[in-house]
Amino acid sequence: MKNKIPCSVIQDLLPNYIEQLTSEETSNEVKNHLDSCVECKKVYEDMTQGEEIILDSDQKEIDFLKKTKNKVKKTKLYSLLGAVGVIVAVFIFYQFIMSCPVERIYFDEIFINGNHKIEVSGTCISGGFKKMVVDEKQGILHLSFIGTRKSGLYSSNIFETYQSKEAIKEIWLDDLILWKDGVSISPETAKVYESYHSYIGDMSANIDTLATLDIGDLLGGTYTNELMTDKEPYEWMISSKLDLIESGYTKEEIEKKLTNYGYVIIAEIKNLSKVHFNYYYDNKKYTISVDKKDATDYAGEDIKVVGADIAKLEKLMQKTDLIYMVDASFLQKVQINQTVEFTIINDVANVKGLYIDALAGGRSFEEGFSLKHADVSVIEVGESAALTLYDSDIVGKLEAIKKITLVVTVQKADGLEYTVRKDVDYHYPKDSEYTLHLKEANGKYILE
């Protein structure tokens, strides 16, 4: 079949046909021609194949540019988010997580439960409380409190417990001793103890001792010192230039205070045997002298032994009334309570309840039915009940107690009750945990 339109004309129209720029009638003619003309169809296929390759290449380039642009956008976005994340993380770290030593703590109580456990409660005044760190070596505990900014994560409340590996001998808060051998140590005593030195000839150390005692508050800060160290016994004379009537104290009160100062000064200077105080009162000169024997008699034991032991020094400071509570830099209040815990283990059959009481220091500690099942079922052999006595609850404190009387009432399954009493020797602060067994022998109940 012969084409009506010459091939040269069709081939001239192919570019417009391919671009769809020809009219509908012309497009139909070109299409009909291509269907019947092998030569023109081949030219068309060559032209359209090349166009498809070019278009596909362009599309890939466009897609690549789009992806690159999107990647750049994402990189910028991630970088921005990363920067914001770093800023937020740094803010959170510094605001809420960064650890720092606590500067001010108000302690409610530090309980020593037995020989191996302490419970600390209080408030972190300087911010939020994070954790308590304990460094334990041979029964000596060094406590450090780590704080952070107060937030929803960290409150200012402190309640921490610690179980020691060995029997507790001393407790320190950073570099301040709080407790030793059953005695709470005041900040005033700790400062005086730090001034302990061996030689009276060290005048700088002598002045440090006077400063820790705040003796200047009484002497007005104007006094002279004279050492008598040519031969033993060594002596020290402290002379006030002021008339102490201006202090507001009576002459008797001044003499008592100076005498008490003398006891402690002799305790804290190892080779000092005697101290003299010269002072004026109402325009008259007076002298008060205290020697090593006077101080030993007052303390009840060798004054030099007292000065070298902070727990014994604390007792001396309390006895002389030289301790008064001050606002230490990070410690406002410390109450350390020794406890005694009694555990009663039941070794008797058909018991429904154990009622424990203790008599100590002139008072009774009733615990009710310390061991009784809610369903009133029989208490099994091996079950136990406990009673804890707190130092702060006892008249005269545990230190003054030599004997504790346990009273255990046994309620049998048949409703009958029996009472068992046992006196326990107590040695403060060594004895802190007792375990006794309730037994039945020859129709009687005993504690052993």
Stockholm file with secondary structure:
# STOCKHOLM 1.0

chainA/1-448         MKNKIPCSVIQDLLPNYIEQLTSEETSNEVKNHLDSCVECKKVYEDMTQGEEIILDSDQKEIDFLKKTKNKVKKTKLYSLLGAVGVIVAVFIFYQFIMSCPVERIYFDEIFINGNHKIEVSGTCISGGFKKMVVDEKQGILHLSFIGTRKSGLYSSNIFETYQSKEAIKEIWLDDLILWKDGVSISPETAKVYESYHSYIGDMSANIDTLATLDIGDLLGGTYTNELMTDKEPYEWMISSKLDLIESGYTKEEIEKKLTNYGYVIIAEIKNLSKVHFNYYYDNKKYTISVDKKDATDYAGEDIKVVGADIAKLEKLMQKTDLIYMVDASFLQKVQINQTVEFTIINDVANVKGLYIDALAGGRSFEEGFSLKHADVSVIEVGESAALTLYDSDIVGKLEAIKKITLVVTVQKADGLEYTVRKDVDYHYPKDSEYTLHLKEANGKYILE
#=GR chainA/1-448 SS CCCSSCHHHHHHHHHHHHTTCSCHHHHHHHHHHHHHCHHHHHHHHHHHHHHHHHHHHHHHHHHHHHHHHHHHHHHHHHHHHHHHHHHHHHHHIIIIICCEECSCEEEEEEEEETTTEEEEEEEETTSEEEEEEEEEETTEEEEEEEEECCSSSCCSEEEEEEECSSCCCEEEETTEEEEETTEECCHHHHHHHHTCBSCTTCHHHHHHHHHHTTTHHHHTTCEEEEEECSSSSEEEEEEEEEEGGGGSCCHHHHHHHHHHHHHHHHHHBTTEEEEEEEEEETTEEEEEEEEHHHHHHHHTSCHHHHHTCHHHHHHHHHHHTCCCCCCCSSBSCCCEEEEEEEEEEECCSSEEEEEEEEEETTEEEEEEEEEECTTCCCBCTTCEEEEEEEGGGSTTTGGGCCEEEEEEEEEETTSCEEEEEEEEECCTTTCCEEEEEEEEETTEEEEC
#=GC SS_cons         CCCSSCHHHHHHHHHHHHTTCSCHHHHHHHHHHHHHCHHHHHHHHHHHHHHHHHHHHHHHHHHHHHHHHHHHHHHHHHHHHHHHHHHHHHHHIIIIICCEECSCEEEEEEEEETTTEEEEEEEETTSEEEEEEEEEETTEEEEEEEEECCSSSCCSEEEEEEECSSCCCEEEETTEEEEETTEECCHHHHHHHHTCBSCTTCHHHHHHHHHHTTTHHHHTTCEEEEEECSSSSEEEEEEEEEEGGGGSCCHHHHHHHHHHHHHHHHHHBTTEEEEEEEEEETTEEEEEEEEHHHHHHHHTSCHHHHHTCHHHHHHHHHHHTCCCCCCCSSBSCCCEEEEEEEEEEECCSSEEEEEEEEEETTEEEEEEEEEECTTCCCBCTTCEEEEEEEGGGSTTTGGGCCEEEEEEEEEETTSCEEEEEEEEECCTTTCCEEEEEEEEETTEEEEC
//
